[in-house]
């Protein structure tokens, strides 16, 4: 073996080790974004969950774009003095993606309801709130609550959660 070949091999090994470390770091970041607990999961499971999560986000974006276009259409109809059916607030939508659940709630600024009760209902249904956000658009507030099943093997009974939240919002 030539002396130059061993240094090339050492260099390639070092580069490969650096590449593997970088990939492991990226997978750990992905895992922390997908899972709330720092549990070690296999790469195929991580990639499947990430794929499902991204598909769910894509569907949410498409649904929100459809709603936006519908609302734009409603506004143009109102401008033309054509009677349109107003949206009854609050509006509740649930999206289940595997062991995760996204709750979207649109409420009016003038509507008083106990928002703190929504996470309580979720927790009673064995769903842990991961993050919440809200934005104000005109006289409406859009709440988004990301949550995850406490026991992923059992899952989430979405219809029961929806029923309980609807009762809460109609009080």
OpenMM code with the backbone's topology and positions (N, CA, C; nanometers):
from openmm import Vec3, app, unit

residues = "UNK UNK UNK UNK UNK UNK UNK UNK UNK UNK UNK UNK UNK UNK UNK UNK UNK UNK UNK UNK UNK UNK UNK UNK UNK UNK UNK UNK UNK UNK UNK UNK UNK UNK UNK UNK UNK UNK UNK UNK UNK UNK UNK UNK UNK UNK UNK UNK UNK UNK UNK UNK UNK UNK UNK UNK UNK UNK UNK UNK UNK UNK UNK UNK UNK UNK UNK UNK UNK UNK UNK UNK UNK UNK UNK UNK UNK UNK UNK UNK UNK UNK UNK UNK UNK UNK UNK UNK UNK UNK UNK UNK UNK UNK UNK UNK UNK UNK UNK UNK UNK UNK UNK UNK UNK UNK UNK UNK UNK UNK UNK UNK UNK UNK UNK UNK UNK UNK UNK UNK UNK UNK UNK UNK UNK UNK UNK UNK UNK UNK UNK UNK UNK UNK UNK UNK UNK UNK UNK UNK UNK UNK UNK UNK UNK UNK UNK UNK UNK UNK UNK UNK UNK UNK UNK UNK UNK UNK UNK UNK UNK UNK UNK UNK UNK UNK UNK UNK UNK UNK UNK".split()
positions = [
    Vec3(0.0847, -0.1159, 0.0000),
    Vec3(0.0000, 0.0000, 0.0000),
    Vec3(0.0902, 0.1235, 0.0000),
    Vec3(0.0524, 0.2234, -0.0761),
    Vec3(0.1299, 0.3466, -0.0849),
    Vec3(0.1000, 0.4355, 0.0342),
    Vec3(0.2015, 0.5146, 0.0784),
    Vec3(0.1790, 0.6009, 0.1941),
    Vec3(0.0680, 0.7031, 0.1713),
    Vec3(0.0485, 0.7527, 0.0526),
    Vec3(-0.0562, 0.8504, 0.0230),
    Vec3(-0.1949, 0.7911, 0.0336),
    Vec3(-0.2078, 0.6606, 0.0058),
    Vec3(-0.3391, 0.5948, 0.0115),
    Vec3(-0.3936, 0.5903, 0.1529),
    Vec3(-0.3091, 0.5682, 0.2513),
    Vec3(-0.3578, 0.5617, 0.3897),
    Vec3(-0.4055, 0.6980, 0.4380),
    Vec3(-0.3400, 0.8049, 0.3994),
    Vec3(-0.3861, 0.9373, 0.4404),
    Vec3(-0.5173, 0.9725, 0.3705),
    Vec3(-0.5349, 0.9292, 0.2455),
    Vec3(-0.6625, 0.9502, 0.1767),
    Vec3(-0.7745, 0.8744, 0.2458),
    Vec3(-0.7452, 0.7508, 0.2864),
    Vec3(-0.8447, 0.6692, 0.3551),
    Vec3(-0.8835, 0.7321, 0.4890),
    Vec3(-0.7860, 0.7823, 0.5632),
    Vec3(-0.8127, 0.8488, 0.6919),
    Vec3(-0.8986, 0.9728, 0.6680),
    Vec3(-0.8663, 1.0480, 0.5632),
    Vec3(-0.9434, 1.1683, 0.5306),
    Vec3(-1.0874, 1.1353, 0.4947),
    Vec3(-1.1066, 1.0302, 0.4125),
    Vec3(-1.2425, 0.9885, 0.3753),
    Vec3(-1.3200, 0.9388, 0.4970),
    Vec3(-1.2520, 0.8647, 0.5846),
    Vec3(-1.3178, 0.8172, 0.7071),
    Vec3(-1.3610, 0.9337, 0.7944),
    Vec3(-1.2755, 1.0336, 0.8058),
    Vec3(-1.3089, 1.1506, 0.8869),
    Vec3(-1.4278, 1.2251, 0.8264),
    Vec3(-1.4284, 1.2396, 0.6950),
    Vec3(-1.5406, 1.3078, 0.6282),
    Vec3(-1.6702, 1.2293, 0.6463),
    Vec3(-1.6629, 1.0981, 0.6345),
    Vec3(-1.7820, 1.0144, 0.6520),
    Vec3(-1.8326, 1.0225, 0.7959),
    Vec3(-1.7414, 1.0227, 0.8912),
    Vec3(-1.7812, 1.0334, 1.0322),
    Vec3(-1.8490, 1.1680, 1.0566),
    Vec3(-1.7938, 1.2742, 0.9995),
    Vec3(-1.8520, 1.4075, 1.0149),
    Vec3(-1.9911, 1.4117, 0.9510),
    Vec3(-2.0074, 1.3489, 0.8325),
    Vec3(-2.1366, 1.3449, 0.7651),
    Vec3(-2.2400, 1.2703, 0.8492),
    Vec3(-2.2022, 1.1554, 0.9070),
    Vec3(-2.2938, 1.0769, 0.9910),
    Vec3(-2.3341, 1.1559, 1.1153),
    Vec3(-2.2377, 1.2233, 1.1761),
    Vec3(-2.2686, 1.3042, 1.2951),
    Vec3(-2.3664, 1.4163, 1.2591),
    Vec3(-2.3439, 1.4786, 1.1433),
    Vec3(-2.4333, 1.5857, 1.0990),
    Vec3(-2.5747, 1.5315, 1.0739),
    Vec3(-2.5856, 1.4160, 1.0078),
    Vec3(-2.7164, 1.3547, 0.9811),
    Vec3(-2.7859, 1.3170, 1.1125),
    Vec3(-2.7119, 1.2609, 1.2081),
    Vec3(-2.7705, 1.2276, 1.3379),
    Vec3(-2.8210, 1.3521, 1.4089),
    Vec3(-2.7463, 1.4610, 1.3977),
    Vec3(-2.7887, 1.5876, 1.4580),
    Vec3(-2.9181, 1.6357, 1.3932),
    Vec3(-2.9261, 1.6289, 1.2598),
    Vec3(-3.0475, 1.6715, 1.1894),
    Vec3(-3.1674, 1.5835, 1.2260),
    Vec3(-3.1450, 1.4525, 1.2388),
    Vec3(-3.2543, 1.3629, 1.2783),
    Vec3(-3.3005, 1.3917, 1.4208),
    Vec3(-3.2080, 1.4276, 1.5093),
    Vec3(-3.2490, 1.4603, 1.6464),
    Vec3(-3.3306, 1.5886, 1.6488),
    Vec3(-3.2965, 1.6847, 1.5639),
    Vec3(-3.3759, 1.8077, 1.5545),
    Vec3(-3.5153, 1.7744, 1.5030),
    Vec3(-3.5231, 1.6936, 1.3979),
    Vec3(-3.6522, 1.6521, 1.3428),
    Vec3(-3.7349, 1.5807, 1.4487),
    Vec3(-3.6712, 1.4926, 1.5232),
    Vec3(-3.7408, 1.4186, 1.6283),
    Vec3(-3.7958, 1.5131, 1.7339),
    Vec3(-3.7189, 1.6147, 1.7721),
    Vec3(-3.7660, 1.7084, 1.8746),
    Vec3(-3.8826, 1.7925, 1.8233),
    Vec3(-3.8906, 1.8133, 1.6918),
    Vec3(-4.0025, 1.8889, 1.6356),
    Vec3(-4.1286, 1.8043, 1.6243),
    Vec3(-4.1134, 1.6744, 1.6038),
    Vec3(-4.2283, 1.5859, 1.5845),
    Vec3(-4.2805, 1.5322, 1.7167),
    Vec3(-4.1914, 1.4909, 1.8058),
    Vec3(-4.2305, 1.4296, 1.9325),
    Vec3(-4.2044, 1.5263, 2.0465),
    Vec3(-4.2964, 1.5283, 2.1440),
    Vec3(-4.2783, 1.6176, 2.2581),
    Vec3(-4.1834, 1.5576, 2.3610),
    Vec3(-4.1853, 1.4268, 2.3760),
    Vec3(-4.0956, 1.3630, 2.4721),
    Vec3(-3.9673, 1.3247, 2.4010),
    Vec3(-3.8595, 1.3246, 2.4750),
    Vec3(-3.7305, 1.2897, 2.4158),
    Vec3(-3.7113, 1.1390, 2.4218),
    Vec3(-3.7910, 1.0686, 2.3432),
    Vec3(-3.7799, 0.9233, 2.3386),
    Vec3(-3.7055, 0.8854, 2.2108),
    Vec3(-3.6305, 0.7798, 2.2189),
    Vec3(-3.5535, 0.7319, 2.1051),
    Vec3(-3.6468, 0.6509, 2.0152),
    Vec3(-3.6632, 0.6952, 1.8910),
    Vec3(-3.7457, 0.6236, 1.7956),
    Vec3(-3.6598, 0.5867, 1.6758),
    Vec3(-3.7029, 0.4836, 1.6074),
    Vec3(-3.6264, 0.4402, 1.4907),
    Vec3(-3.6423, 0.5413, 1.3780),
    Vec3(-3.5465, 0.5431, 1.2907),
    Vec3(-3.5477, 0.6360, 1.1791),
    Vec3(-3.6710, 0.6187, 1.0907),
    Vec3(-3.7113, 0.4961, 1.0555),
    Vec3(-3.8328, 0.4823, 0.9735),
    Vec3(-3.9575, 0.5389, 1.0424),
    Vec3(-3.9711, 0.5178, 1.1739),
    Vec3(-4.0866, 0.5711, 1.2473),
    Vec3(-4.0819, 0.7231, 1.2463),
    Vec3(-3.9638, 0.7791, 1.2700),
    Vec3(-3.9477, 0.9244, 1.2696),
    Vec3(-3.9856, 0.9828, 1.1339),
    Vec3(-3.9370, 0.9225, 1.0273),
    Vec3(-3.9660, 0.9738, 0.8933),
    Vec3(-4.1140, 0.9588, 0.8589),
    Vec3(-4.1766, 0.8489, 0.9029),
    Vec3(-4.3201, 0.8302, 0.8780),
    Vec3(-4.4018, 0.9360, 0.9519),
    Vec3(-4.3671, 0.9597, 1.0793),
    Vec3(-4.4390, 1.0613, 1.1570),
    Vec3(-4.4194, 1.2004, 1.0967),
    Vec3(-4.2974, 1.2310, 1.0545),
    Vec3(-4.2700, 1.3611, 0.9931),
    Vec3(-4.3497, 1.3759, 0.8640),
    Vec3(-4.3558, 1.2702, 0.7850),
    Vec3(-4.4322, 1.2728, 0.6604),
    Vec3(-4.5802, 1.2957, 0.6888),
    Vec3(-4.6349, 1.2243, 0.7862),
    Vec3(-4.7766, 1.2414, 0.8225),
    Vec3(-4.8029, 1.3826, 0.8721),
    Vec3(-4.7120, 1.4352, 0.9514),
    Vec3(-4.7274, 1.5701, 1.0061),
    Vec3(-4.7280, 1.6726, 0.8927),
    Vec3(-4.6348, 1.6588, 0.7986),
    Vec3(-4.6262, 1.7524, 0.6867),
    Vec3(-4.7503, 1.7409, 0.5979),
    Vec3(-4.7983, 1.6182, 0.5742),
    Vec3(-4.9210, 1.6002, 0.4959),
    Vec3(-5.0383, 1.6690, 0.5649),
    Vec3(-5.0456, 1.6544, 0.6974),
    Vec3(-5.1528, 1.7200, 0.7727),
    Vec3(-5.1443, 1.8715, 0.7623),
    Vec3(-5.0228, 1.9247, 0.7701),
    Vec3(-5.0059, 2.0693, 0.7559),
    Vec3(-5.0465, 2.1155, 0.6161),
    Vec3(-5.0112, 2.0368, 0.5163),
    Vec3(-5.0479, 2.0704, 0.3779),
    Vec3(-5.1997, 2.0728, 0.3622),
    Vec3(-5.2679, 1.9730, 0.4202),
    Vec3(-5.4138, 1.9696, 0.4141),
    Vec3(-5.4737, 2.0896, 0.4864),
    Vec3(-5.4134, 2.1281, 0.5991),
    Vec3(-5.4622, 2.2447, 0.6736),
    Vec3(-5.4476, 2.3711, 0.5895),
    Vec3(-5.3350, 2.3847, 0.5232),
    Vec3(-5.3119, 2.5021, 0.4386),
    Vec3(-5.4145, 2.5071, 0.3262),
    Vec3(-5.4386, 2.3926, 0.2625),
    Vec3(-5.5363, 2.3882, 0.1543),
    Vec3(-5.6756, 2.4230, 0.2038),
    Vec3(-5.7121, 2.3702, 0.3212),
    Vec3(-5.8438, 2.4007, 0.3785),
    Vec3(-5.8554, 2.5488, 0.4120),
    Vec3(-5.7510, 2.6061, 0.4697),
    Vec3(-5.7535, 2.7485, 0.5037),
    Vec3(-5.7597, 2.8349, 0.3779),
    Vec3(-5.6905, 2.7922, 0.2714),
    Vec3(-5.6979, 2.8665, 0.1454),
    Vec3(-5.8387, 2.8597, 0.0870),
    Vec3(-5.9041, 2.7426, 0.0962),
    Vec3(-6.0426, 2.7309, 0.0485),
    Vec3(-6.1341, 2.8226, 0.1288),
    Vec3(-6.1160, 2.8230, 0.2597),
    Vec3(-6.1984, 2.9102, 0.3447),
    Vec3(-6.1748, 3.0570, 0.3114),
    Vec3(-6.0480, 3.0916, 0.2882),
    Vec3(-6.0135, 3.2296, 0.2546),
    Vec3(-6.0825, 3.2713, 0.1256),
    Vec3(-6.0757, 3.1859, 0.0246),
    Vec3(-6.1417, 3.2156, -0.1027),
    Vec3(-6.2926, 3.2264, -0.0836),
    Vec3(-6.3483, 3.1403, 0.0007),
    Vec3(-6.4918, 3.1452, 0.0268),
    Vec3(-6.5276, 3.2762, 0.0954),
    Vec3(-6.4452, 3.3166, 0.1930),
    Vec3(-6.4728, 3.4420, 0.2628),
    Vec3(-6.4557, 3.5615, 0.1696),
    Vec3(-6.3576, 3.5550, 0.0801),
    Vec3(-6.3425, 3.6621, -0.0181),
    Vec3(-6.4660, 3.6703, -0.1052),
    Vec3(-6.5179, 3.5534, -0.1438),
    Vec3(-6.6399, 3.5499, -0.2242),
    Vec3(-6.7573, 3.6070, -0.1484),
    Vec3(-6.7675, 3.5743, -0.0187),
    Vec3(-6.8752, 3.6270, 0.0642),
    Vec3(-6.8654, 3.7779, 0.0758),
    Vec3(-6.7430, 3.8297, 0.0895),
    Vec3(-6.7239, 3.9741, 0.1021),
    Vec3(-6.7635, 4.0447, -0.0266),
    Vec3(-6.7244, 3.9878, -0.1406),
    Vec3(-6.7610, 4.0519, -0.2676),
    Vec3(-6.9122, 4.0463, -0.2876),
    Vec3(-6.9766, 3.9400, -0.2412),
    Vec3(-7.1220, 3.9313, -0.2507),
    Vec3(-7.1853, 4.0378, -0.1634),
    Vec3(-7.1299, 4.0591, -0.0429),
    Vec3(-7.1830, 4.1617, 0.0458),
    Vec3(-7.1670, 4.2993, -0.0151),
    Vec3(-7.0549, 4.3229, -0.0833),
    Vec3(-7.0305, 4.4526, -0.1447),
    Vec3(-7.1309, 4.4794, -0.2552),
    Vec3(-7.1773, 4.3746, -0.3187),
    Vec3(-7.2756, 4.3886, -0.4259),
    Vec3(-7.4184, 4.3859, -0.3719),
    Vec3(-7.4340, 4.4008, -0.2404),
    Vec3(-7.5643, 4.4017, -0.1733),
    Vec3(-7.6424, 4.2727, -0.1941),
    Vec3(-7.5735, 4.1624, -0.2098),
    Vec3(-7.6394, 4.0326, -0.2190),
    Vec3(-7.6337, 3.9699, -0.0811),
    Vec3(-7.7464, 3.9225, -0.0349),
    Vec3(-7.7529, 3.8630, 0.0976),
    Vec3(-7.6729, 3.7329, 0.1009),
    Vec3(-7.5827, 3.7183, 0.1965),
    Vec3(-7.5094, 3.5925, 0.2129),
    Vec3(-7.5280, 3.5453, 0.3557),
    Vec3(-7.5144, 3.4148, 0.3751),
    Vec3(-7.5344, 3.3611, 0.5088),
    Vec3(-7.4111, 3.3892, 0.5940),
    Vec3(-7.4281, 3.4554, 0.7077),
    Vec3(-7.3133, 3.4853, 0.7930),
    Vec3(-7.2629, 3.3575, 0.8612),
    Vec3(-7.1360, 3.3597, 0.8936),
    Vec3(-7.0758, 3.2467, 0.9652),
    Vec3(-7.1160, 3.2582, 1.1113),
    Vec3(-7.1693, 3.1513, 1.1661),
    Vec3(-7.2078, 3.1488, 1.3061),
    Vec3(-7.0849, 3.1181, 1.3898),
    Vec3(-7.0538, 3.2084, 1.4805),
    Vec3(-6.9368, 3.1904, 1.5662),
    Vec3(-6.9794, 3.1324, 1.6992),
    Vec3(-6.8978, 3.0576, 1.7652),
    Vec3(-6.7644, 3.0141, 1.7247),
    Vec3(-6.7696, 2.8968, 1.6271),
    Vec3(-6.6618, 2.8832, 1.5492),
    Vec3(-6.6469, 2.7729, 1.4545),
    Vec3(-6.5364, 2.6821, 1.5081),
    Vec3(-6.5634, 2.5523, 1.5103),
    Vec3(-6.4684, 2.4552, 1.5643),
    Vec3(-6.4344, 2.3532, 1.4574),
    Vec3(-6.3050, 2.3252, 1.4403),
    Vec3(-6.2602, 2.2214, 1.3469),
    Vec3(-6.1496, 2.1420, 1.4140),
    Vec3(-6.1579, 2.0090, 1.4032),
    Vec3(-6.0554, 1.9207, 1.4582),
    Vec3(-5.9923, 1.8432, 1.3446),
    Vec3(-5.8605, 1.8311, 1.3499),
    Vec3(-5.7870, 1.7523, 1.2508),
    Vec3(-5.6995, 1.6532, 1.3245),
    Vec3(-5.7235, 1.5258, 1.2983),
    Vec3(-5.6450, 1.4203, 1.3620),
    Vec3(-5.5399, 1.3712, 1.2642),
    Vec3(-5.4154, 1.3632, 1.3115),
    Vec3(-5.3045, 1.3138, 1.2299),
    Vec3(-5.2288, 1.2128, 1.3144),
    Vec3(-5.2707, 1.0869, 1.3056),
    Vec3(-5.2059, 0.9840, 1.3864),
    Vec3(-5.2377, 1.0060, 1.5329),
    Vec3(-5.1338, 1.0254, 1.6125),
    Vec3(-5.1537, 1.0472, 1.7557),
    Vec3(-5.1566, 1.1954, 1.7910),
    Vec3(-5.1635, 1.2826, 1.6896),
    Vec3(-5.1717, 1.4259, 1.7159),
    Vec3(-5.3093, 1.4776, 1.6763),
    Vec3(-5.3492, 1.5852, 1.7409),
    Vec3(-5.4794, 1.6462, 1.7157),
    Vec3(-5.4601, 1.7967, 1.7103),
    Vec3(-5.5129, 1.8587, 1.6044),
    Vec3(-5.5074, 2.0035, 1.5936),
    Vec3(-5.6488, 2.0567, 1.6071),
    Vec3(-5.6689, 2.1455, 1.7034),
    Vec3(-5.7988, 2.2071, 1.7270),
    Vec3(-5.7906, 2.3497, 1.6745),
    Vec3(-5.8813, 2.3839, 1.5828),
    Vec3(-5.8888, 2.5194, 1.5291),
    Vec3(-6.0215, 2.5780, 1.5728),
    Vec3(-6.0160, 2.6974, 1.6263),
    Vec3(-6.1346, 2.7610, 1.6811),
    Vec3(-6.1369, 2.9060, 1.6363),
    Vec3(-6.2472, 2.9468, 1.5753),
    Vec3(-6.2648, 3.0862, 1.5355),
    Vec3(-6.3757, 3.1427, 1.6222),
    Vec3(-6.3444, 3.2518, 1.6903),
    Vec3(-6.4418, 3.3151, 1.7796),
    Vec3(-6.4440, 3.4646, 1.7500),
    Vec3(-6.5548, 3.5272, 1.7850),
    Vec3(-6.5663, 3.6720, 1.7708),
    Vec3(-6.5081, 3.7411, 1.8927),
    Vec3(-6.4632, 3.8629, 1.8721),
    Vec3(-6.4082, 3.9394, 1.9847),
    Vec3(-6.5150, 3.9674, 2.0898),
    Vec3(-6.6404, 3.9762, 2.0457),
    Vec3(-6.7489, 4.0065, 2.1385),
    Vec3(-6.8043, 3.8833, 2.2083),
    Vec3(-6.7630, 3.7623, 2.1652),
    Vec3(-6.8148, 3.6375, 2.2233),
    Vec3(-6.7320, 3.6022, 2.3465),
    Vec3(-6.7980, 3.5918, 2.4586),
    Vec3(-6.7298, 3.5532, 2.5817),
    Vec3(-6.7486, 3.4045, 2.6057),
    Vec3(-6.6392, 3.3320, 2.6094),
    Vec3(-6.6435, 3.1921, 2.6480),
    Vec3(-6.5134, 3.1614, 2.7203),
    Vec3(-6.5128, 3.0526, 2.7903),
    Vec3(-6.3998, 3.0175, 2.8745),
    Vec3(-6.2973, 2.9361, 2.7945),
    Vec3(-6.2030, 3.0036, 2.7330),
    Vec3(-6.1024, 2.9361, 2.6516),
    Vec3(-6.0200, 2.8391, 2.7351),
    Vec3(-5.9967, 2.8705, 2.8613),
    Vec3(-5.9158, 2.7832, 2.9458),
    Vec3(-5.9799, 2.6459, 2.9651),
    Vec3(-6.1093, 2.6345, 2.9359),
    Vec3(-6.1764, 2.5058, 2.9504),
    Vec3(-6.1451, 2.4106, 2.8355),
    Vec3(-6.1023, 2.4644, 2.7204),
    Vec3(-6.0705, 2.3790, 2.6055),
    Vec3(-5.9544, 2.2847, 2.6393),
    Vec3(-5.8396, 2.3359, 2.6901),
    Vec3(-5.7328, 2.2421, 2.7284),
    Vec3(-5.7755, 2.1454, 2.8384),
    Vec3(-5.8632, 2.1885, 2.9269),
    Vec3(-5.9119, 2.0991, 3.0322),
    Vec3(-5.9877, 1.9812, 2.9728),
    Vec3(-6.0722, 2.0086, 2.8737),
    Vec3(-6.1462, 1.9012, 2.8076),
    Vec3(-6.0488, 1.8064, 2.7384),
    Vec3(-5.9486, 1.8625, 2.6708),
    Vec3(-5.8501, 1.7789, 2.6020),
    Vec3(-5.7772, 1.6888, 2.7006),
    Vec3(-5.7350, 1.7443, 2.8123),
    Vec3(-5.6627, 1.6647, 2.9124),
    Vec3(-5.7512, 1.5551, 2.9709),
    Vec3(-5.8799, 1.5847, 2.9904),
    Vec3(-5.9719, 1.4823, 3.0404),
    Vec3(-5.9888, 1.3685, 2.9406),
    Vec3(-5.9654, 1.3974, 2.8126),
    Vec3(-5.9763, 1.2955, 2.7078),
    Vec3(-5.8399, 1.2343, 2.6755),
    Vec3(-5.7449, 1.2464, 2.7671),
    Vec3(-5.6101, 1.1900, 2.7537),
    Vec3(-5.5329, 1.2481, 2.6361),
    Vec3(-5.5497, 1.3785, 2.6163),
    Vec3(-5.4778, 1.4494, 2.5115),
    Vec3(-5.3984, 1.5607, 2.5787),
    Vec3(-5.2685, 1.5659, 2.5495),
    Vec3(-5.1793, 1.6645, 2.6096),
    Vec3(-5.1603, 1.7804, 2.5127),
    Vec3(-5.1786, 1.9038, 2.5613),
    Vec3(-5.1586, 2.0226, 2.4785),
    Vec3(-5.0086, 2.0443, 2.4616),
    Vec3(-4.9661, 2.0550, 2.3350),
    Vec3(-4.8252, 2.0744, 2.3039),
    Vec3(-4.7958, 2.2224, 2.2843),
    Vec3(-4.8800, 2.2904, 2.2066),
    Vec3(-4.8600, 2.4335, 2.1839),
    Vec3(-4.9927, 2.4970, 2.1457),
    Vec3(-5.0002, 2.6263, 2.1678),
    Vec3(-5.1188, 2.7023, 2.1300),
    Vec3(-5.0737, 2.8314, 2.0630),
    Vec3(-5.1583, 2.8814, 1.9756),
    Vec3(-5.1310, 3.0108, 1.9134),
    Vec3(-5.2649, 3.0742, 1.8779),
    Vec3(-5.2603, 3.2035, 1.8547),
    Vec3(-5.3808, 3.2731, 1.8136),
    Vec3(-5.3430, 3.3909, 1.7262),
    Vec3(-5.4371, 3.4348, 1.6462),
    Vec3(-5.4190, 3.5565, 1.5683),
    Vec3(-5.5540, 3.6258, 1.5588),
    Vec3(-5.5494, 3.7562, 1.5528),
    Vec3(-5.6704, 3.8364, 1.5425),
    Vec3(-5.6820, 3.8883, 1.4002),
    Vec3(-5.7973, 3.8632, 1.3410),
    Vec3(-5.8237, 3.9082, 1.2043),
    Vec3(-5.9560, 3.9830, 1.2081),
    Vec3(-5.9489, 4.1135, 1.1951),
    Vec3(-6.0698, 4.1949, 1.2027),
    Vec3(-6.1344, 4.1784, 1.3387),
    Vec3(-6.2595, 4.1354, 1.3383),
    Vec3(-6.3316, 4.1152, 1.4643),
    Vec3(-6.3366, 3.9689, 1.5050),
    Vec3(-6.2446, 3.8881, 1.4511),
    Vec3(-6.2411, 3.7450, 1.4823),
    Vec3(-6.1038, 3.7061, 1.5373),
    Vec3(-6.1038, 3.6018, 1.6200),
    Vec3(-5.9798, 3.5468, 1.6738),
    Vec3(-5.9715, 3.4014, 1.6297),
    Vec3(-5.8568, 3.3636, 1.5730),
    Vec3(-5.8323, 3.2260, 1.5316),
    Vec3(-5.7367, 3.1638, 1.6316),
    Vec3(-5.7849, 3.0624, 1.7038),
    Vec3(-5.7022, 2.9883, 1.7993),
    Vec3(-5.6619, 2.8558, 1.7342),
    Vec3(-5.5362, 2.8172, 1.7517),
    Vec3(-5.4893, 2.6872, 1.7049),
    Vec3(-5.4221, 2.6178, 1.8225),
    Vec3(-5.4688, 2.4976, 1.8529),
    Vec3(-5.4146, 2.4209, 1.9653),
    Vec3(-5.3611, 2.2894, 1.9103),
    Vec3(-5.2298, 2.2704, 1.9206),
    Vec3(-5.1665, 2.1446, 1.8798),
    Vec3(-5.1572, 2.0563, 2.0028),
    Vec3(-5.2009, 1.9330, 1.9891),
    Vec3(-5.1994, 1.8419, 2.1031),
    Vec3(-5.1628, 1.7021, 2.0563),
    Vec3(-5.1337, 1.6180, 2.1544),
    Vec3(-5.0881, 1.4824, 2.1244),
    Vec3(-5.1494, 1.3876, 2.2265),
    Vec3(-5.1808, 1.2662, 2.1792),
    Vec3(-5.2364, 1.1645, 2.2680),
    Vec3(-5.1333, 1.1304, 2.3746),
    Vec3(-5.1770, 1.1216, 2.4986),
    Vec3(-5.0862, 1.0856, 2.6066),
    Vec3(-5.0386, 0.9423, 2.5880),
    Vec3(-5.1308, 0.8555, 2.5469),
    Vec3(-5.0963, 0.7160, 2.5192),
    Vec3(-5.1198, 0.6935, 2.3709),
    Vec3(-5.0133, 0.6954, 2.2914),
    Vec3(-5.0286, 0.6870, 2.1463),
    Vec3(-5.0890, 0.5547, 2.1014),
    Vec3(-5.0719, 0.4491, 2.1783),
    Vec3(-5.1306, 0.3199, 2.1407),
    Vec3(-5.2824, 0.3222, 2.1490),
    Vec3(-5.3345, 0.3972, 2.2427),
    Vec3(-5.4792, 0.4067, 2.2592),
    Vec3(-5.5373, 0.5030, 2.1567),
    Vec3(-5.4666, 0.6122, 2.1284),
    Vec3(-5.5125, 0.7101, 2.0306),
    Vec3(-5.6082, 0.8105, 2.0906),
    Vec3(-5.6762, 0.8817, 2.0013),
    Vec3(-5.7664, 0.9893, 2.0417),
    Vec3(-5.9049, 0.9591, 1.9853),
    Vec3(-6.0053, 0.9705, 2.0695),
    Vec3(-6.1431, 0.9533, 2.0230),
    Vec3(-6.1938, 1.0910, 1.9806),
    Vec3(-6.1636, 1.1253, 1.8551),
    Vec3(-6.1881, 1.2597, 1.8032),
    Vec3(-6.3353, 1.2988, 1.8097),
    Vec3(-6.4246, 1.2057, 1.7796),
    Vec3(-6.5675, 1.2394, 1.7809),
    Vec3(-6.6136, 1.2789, 1.9208),
    Vec3(-6.5623, 1.2101, 2.0217),
    Vec3(-6.5987, 1.2441, 2.1604),
    Vec3(-6.5425, 1.3815, 2.1983),
    Vec3(-6.4188, 1.4084, 2.1593),
    Vec3(-6.3577, 1.5388, 2.1874),
    Vec3(-6.4387, 1.6487, 2.1196),
    Vec3(-6.4751, 1.6264, 1.9927),
    Vec3(-6.5526, 1.7259, 1.9180),
    Vec3(-6.6876, 1.7513, 1.9859),
    Vec3(-6.7536, 1.6452, 2.0272),
    Vec3(-6.8831, 1.6582, 2.0936),
    Vec3(-6.8709, 1.7401, 2.2224),
    Vec3(-6.7703, 1.7091, 2.3026),
    Vec3(-6.7531, 1.7808, 2.4298),
    Vec3(-6.7178, 1.9279, 2.4069),
    Vec3(-6.6321, 1.9552, 2.3068),
    Vec3(-6.5953, 2.0936, 2.2788),
    Vec3(-6.7143, 2.1718, 2.2233),
    Vec3(-6.7943, 2.1075, 2.1386),
    Vec3(-6.9152, 2.1747, 2.0876),
    Vec3(-7.0091, 2.2119, 2.2011),
    Vec3(-7.0272, 2.1200, 2.2970),
    Vec3(-7.1126, 2.1510, 2.4134),
    Vec3(-7.0569, 2.2684, 2.4906),
    Vec3(-6.9247, 2.2704, 2.5081),
    Vec3(-6.8591, 2.3770, 2.5819),
    Vec3(-6.8825, 2.5124, 2.5117),
    Vec3(-6.8709, 2.5143, 2.3813),
    Vec3(-6.8803, 2.6392, 2.3072),
    Vec3(-7.0225, 2.6900, 2.2931),
    Vec3(-7.1216, 2.6026, 2.3058),
    Vec3(-7.2606, 2.6464, 2.2929),
    Vec3(-7.3222, 2.6872, 2.4260),
    Vec3(-7.2467, 2.6757, 2.5323),
    Vec3(-7.2980, 2.7139, 2.6645),
    Vec3(-7.3228, 2.8622, 2.6723),
] * unit.nanometer
topology = app.Topology()
chain = topology.addChain("A")
for resn in residues:
    res = topology.addResidue(resn, chain)
    for name in ("N", "CA", "C"):
        topology.addAtom(name, app.Element.getBySymbol(name[0]), res)
